[in-house]
Amino acid sequence: MKTLKDLEKHDPVYVAKLEQAIREKYGEEAVTNPKALWTKEQERDYLEQKEELREKKKHNKFEKIEHEGFLIKKKLLTKDRERVCPECELYSFDERDDLYMIKHGCCYVCYIKHFEDRE
């Protein structure tokens, strides 16, 4: 059985044959260079959108809000999840604890200790 490297070594037109096989199986668009379909208007629109996105990110990145007497980046205040368990008063980054905090009002460990068998 010949490997791909063997075919490349012995067949100088391997790439052309491969491209032709791809064209037959998947159509002309599969082997067309994407740059050939790109127009100057599309390029201009793309660059404008890219610049707008950059400006939007730049504006949001440095926007600060006063929160409890401190200036804090707005990006840090977007999450409204409670991370401190009211039962054990531990701070958690665990996503599983987020689920239990929303559903049961406590972290996973406290749920197992205090509430699991009482439902």
N, C-alpha and C positions, 0 to 999 in steps of 0.2 A: 504494500500500500504506500503510495507516494504522499509525502507531507506537503504542506503549503510551501515550505522553503525549497523543497525539491522542484516543485512546479515553477517557482520563480527563477530558479537557477537555470533550468533547461528550456524554458519557454520565454523568449524575448518579448512576446506580445501578450503576456499573461494579464497585465493590467487592462489592456484593451478588451480582451475576452471577458474579464471579470465585469468591466463596465457594461459591456453588451448584455451579459447575462442579467445584471441588475436592471437594466433598461427594459428587457423583455419581461421580467417578472413583476417589477413595480411601476413601470412607466417612465416617461421622459423626465418628469419632475424629480425623480429620485437621483438622477445624475447631473442635473442642471446646477451650475454654480449659482448660489443664492445672490451673489453680487450682480449677476446679469439681470435679475428681476428688480433691482433696487433703482429707483429714480431719484433725481435731484430734489424733487418736492418731498419725497419720503425722507430723504436724508435731512433736509431742512426741518421738517416737522419733528423728526427724532431728536435733533440737536436742541430744538426749542423745548421739547418736553423734558429732556435731560437737564437743561438749565433750570427750568421751573422746579423740578424735583430737588435739585441741589439747593436752590434758594429756600425752598420750603423746609428742608431738613436743617439748613443752617439757622433759619429763624427759630424753629422749634428746639434746636439743640441748646441755644443760649437763653431762651425765655425762662425767667425765674419768677416765682410767686412767693409772697409772704405766707408762711404757714407756722403757726404757733410761735411767732416772734423771730423766725429765721427765714432767710431767702433760700428757697430750694428750687432746683430745676423742675420745670413742669413735668418733664418726662418721668421723674421719680414718683409723682403723685397720681399717676394714671391707674395704678392697681388699687382696687378697693377690697382686697382680700384681707381678712383678719389673720394674723400669723401667731398671735399669742393665745394659748389655750386657757380658757377661764377656770378649768379644773386644776391643772398642775402649774399654770403660769409659765410654761416654757415656750420659747420662740422657736419656730420650726420652718425650715425651707422645704420640707418633704411634700411632694405633690399629693401623696396619699393623705397626709394630714389636711391638706386643703379640701379634699373631698369630704372627709369626716367632719371638718369644721362647718362646712356648708350644710351637710345633711343632718348631723347630730349635735353640733354646737361644742365639740371637743376634739382633741387630737385622737389619733388611732389608738395609742396606748391607753389613754383614759377611757375610750370607748370599750376596749377589751376588759379593762379592770372593773368599770362601774356599770356599764349599760348593756353589754352584749346579751346576757341571759335574761334580762328584765323586760324585753320587748314582747 
